[in-house]
Amino acid sequence: MTARTESVRPAILLHMATYEYICLGCEQPFEQRRSMNAVDTALECPSCGSDRVRRRFSVFASGIASAPGATGPAPSAGGGCCGGGCACGG
């Protein structure tokens, strides 16, 4: 018997991200899901159709949901100096 070798082609992954934009024509902010390779390609405003758009700086926030009725900040996960992640004993 002969072993059959098949050529396996690796899958091409398209990394997508959501970017925030602002239209310089009508000043409307909007989001667009685009390939990371296509970030600098031409884009039109969905409100007015202008091609004068600029990508905005995005801020990502993450937090821990607390129990209903709880007050105060979410508990720290540690890390950093005196937060449990170093050897200072604090």
Rosetta constraint file for C-alpha pairs under 8 A:
AtomPair CA 14 CA 35 HARMONIC 6.38 0.50
AtomPair CA 14 CA 36 HARMONIC 7.86 0.50
AtomPair CA 15 CA 35 HARMONIC 5.67 0.50
AtomPair CA 15 CA 36 HARMONIC 5.88 0.50
AtomPair CA 16 CA 33 HARMONIC 6.53 0.50
AtomPair CA 16 CA 34 HARMONIC 5.42 0.50
AtomPair CA 16 CA 35 HARMONIC 4.39 0.50
AtomPair CA 16 CA 36 HARMONIC 5.78 0.50
AtomPair CA 17 CA 33 HARMONIC 5.53 0.50
AtomPair CA 17 CA 34 HARMONIC 5.70 0.50
AtomPair CA 17 CA 35 HARMONIC 6.36 0.50
AtomPair CA 17 CA 36 HARMONIC 6.44 0.50
AtomPair CA 18 CA 31 HARMONIC 6.51 0.50
AtomPair CA 18 CA 32 HARMONIC 5.57 0.50
AtomPair CA 18 CA 33 HARMONIC 4.24 0.50
AtomPair CA 18 CA 34 HARMONIC 6.37 0.50
AtomPair CA 19 CA 31 HARMONIC 5.55 0.50
AtomPair CA 19 CA 32 HARMONIC 5.39 0.50
AtomPair CA 19 CA 33 HARMONIC 6.23 0.50
AtomPair CA 19 CA 34 HARMONIC 7.32 0.50
AtomPair CA 19 CA 55 HARMONIC 7.07 0.50
AtomPair CA 19 CA 56 HARMONIC 7.75 0.50
AtomPair CA 19 CA 58 HARMONIC 7.61 0.50
AtomPair CA 20 CA 29 HARMONIC 7.21 0.50
AtomPair CA 20 CA 30 HARMONIC 5.91 0.50
AtomPair CA 20 CA 31 HARMONIC 4.47 0.50
AtomPair CA 20 CA 32 HARMONIC 6.52 0.50
AtomPair CA 20 CA 55 HARMONIC 5.81 0.50
AtomPair CA 20 CA 56 HARMONIC 5.36 0.50
AtomPair CA 20 CA 57 HARMONIC 7.28 0.50
AtomPair CA 20 CA 58 HARMONIC 6.57 0.50
AtomPair CA 21 CA 29 HARMONIC 5.67 0.50
AtomPair CA 21 CA 30 HARMONIC 5.36 0.50
AtomPair CA 21 CA 31 HARMONIC 5.96 0.50
AtomPair CA 21 CA 32 HARMONIC 7.57 0.50
AtomPair CA 21 CA 53 HARMONIC 6.50 0.50
AtomPair CA 21 CA 54 HARMONIC 5.47 0.50
AtomPair CA 21 CA 55 HARMONIC 4.21 0.50
AtomPair CA 21 CA 56 HARMONIC 5.08 0.50
AtomPair CA 22 CA 27 HARMONIC 6.02 0.50
AtomPair CA 22 CA 28 HARMONIC 5.71 0.50
AtomPair CA 22 CA 29 HARMONIC 4.27 0.50
AtomPair CA 22 CA 30 HARMONIC 6.23 0.50
AtomPair CA 22 CA 53 HARMONIC 5.64 0.50
AtomPair CA 22 CA 54 HARMONIC 5.50 0.50
AtomPair CA 22 CA 55 HARMONIC 6.41 0.50
AtomPair CA 22 CA 56 HARMONIC 6.51 0.50
AtomPair CA 23 CA 27 HARMONIC 4.79 0.50
AtomPair CA 23 CA 28 HARMONIC 5.40 0.50
AtomPair CA 23 CA 29 HARMONIC 6.33 0.50
AtomPair CA 23 CA 30 HARMONIC 7.97 0.50
AtomPair CA 23 CA 45 HARMONIC 6.03 0.50
AtomPair CA 23 CA 50 HARMONIC 7.25 0.50
AtomPair CA 23 CA 51 HARMONIC 7.94 0.50
AtomPair CA 23 CA 52 HARMONIC 6.09 0.50
AtomPair CA 23 CA 53 HARMONIC 4.38 0.50
AtomPair CA 23 CA 54 HARMONIC 6.54 0.50
AtomPair CA 24 CA 28 HARMONIC 7.93 0.50
AtomPair CA 24 CA 52 HARMONIC 5.43 0.50
AtomPair CA 24 CA 53 HARMONIC 5.52 0.50
AtomPair CA 24 CA 54 HARMONIC 7.20 0.50
AtomPair CA 25 CA 48 HARMONIC 7.70 0.50
AtomPair CA 25 CA 50 HARMONIC 6.29 0.50
AtomPair CA 25 CA 52 HARMONIC 6.37 0.50
AtomPair CA 25 CA 53 HARMONIC 7.77 0.50
AtomPair CA 26 CA 47 HARMONIC 7.81 0.50
AtomPair CA 26 CA 48 HARMONIC 6.81 0.50
AtomPair CA 28 CA 47 HARMONIC 7.31 0.50
AtomPair CA 30 CA 45 HARMONIC 7.79 0.50
AtomPair CA 30 CA 46 HARMONIC 7.82 0.50
AtomPair CA 34 CA 38 HARMONIC 6.45 0.50
AtomPair CA 34 CA 39 HARMONIC 6.68 0.50
AtomPair CA 35 CA 39 HARMONIC 6.70 0.50
AtomPair CA 42 CA 51 HARMONIC 7.12 0.50
AtomPair CA 43 CA 51 HARMONIC 5.91 0.50
AtomPair CA 43 CA 53 HARMONIC 7.09 0.50
AtomPair CA 44 CA 49 HARMONIC 5.25 0.50
AtomPair CA 44 CA 50 HARMONIC 5.44 0.50
AtomPair CA 44 CA 51 HARMONIC 4.53 0.50
AtomPair CA 44 CA 52 HARMONIC 7.39 0.50
AtomPair CA 44 CA 53 HARMONIC 7.06 0.50
AtomPair CA 45 CA 49 HARMONIC 4.70 0.50
AtomPair CA 45 CA 50 HARMONIC 5.31 0.50
AtomPair CA 45 CA 51 HARMONIC 6.39 0.50
AtomPair CA 45 CA 52 HARMONIC 7.78 0.50
AtomPair CA 45 CA 53 HARMONIC 6.81 0.50
AtomPair CA 63 CA 74 HARMONIC 7.63 0.50
AtomPair CA 64 CA 74 HARMONIC 6.24 0.50
AtomPair CA 65 CA 74 HARMONIC 7.54 0.50
AtomPair CA 66 CA 70 HARMONIC 6.38 0.50
AtomPair CA 66 CA 74 HARMONIC 6.63 0.50
AtomPair CA 76 CA 83 HARMONIC 7.93 0.50
AtomPair CA 78 CA 83 HARMONIC 4.58 0.50
AtomPair CA 78 CA 84 HARMONIC 5.07 0.50
AtomPair CA 78 CA 85 HARMONIC 6.18 0.50
AtomPair CA 79 CA 83 HARMONIC 4.88 0.50
AtomPair CA 79 CA 84 HARMONIC 5.41 0.50
AtomPair CA 79 CA 85 HARMONIC 4.09 0.50
AtomPair CA 79 CA 86 HARMONIC 7.28 0.50
AtomPair CA 80 CA 84 HARMONIC 6.96 0.50
AtomPair CA 80 CA 85 HARMONIC 5.34 0.50
AtomPair CA 80 CA 86 HARMONIC 6.58 0.50
AtomPair CA 81 CA 85 HARMONIC 6.31 0.50
AtomPair CA 81 CA 86 HARMONIC 5.50 0.50
AtomPair CA 81 CA 88 HARMONIC 7.21 0.50
AtomPair CA 81 CA 90 HARMONIC 7.87 0.50
AtomPair CA 82 CA 86 HARMONIC 6.55 0.50
AtomPair CA 82 CA 88 HARMONIC 6.49 0.50
AtomPair CA 82 CA 89 HARMONIC 6.96 0.50
AtomPair CA 82 CA 90 HARMONIC 4.54 0.50
AtomPair CA 83 CA 90 HARMONIC 7.21 0.50
AtomPair CA 84 CA 89 HARMONIC 7.90 0.50
AtomPair CA 84 CA 90 HARMONIC 7.24 0.50
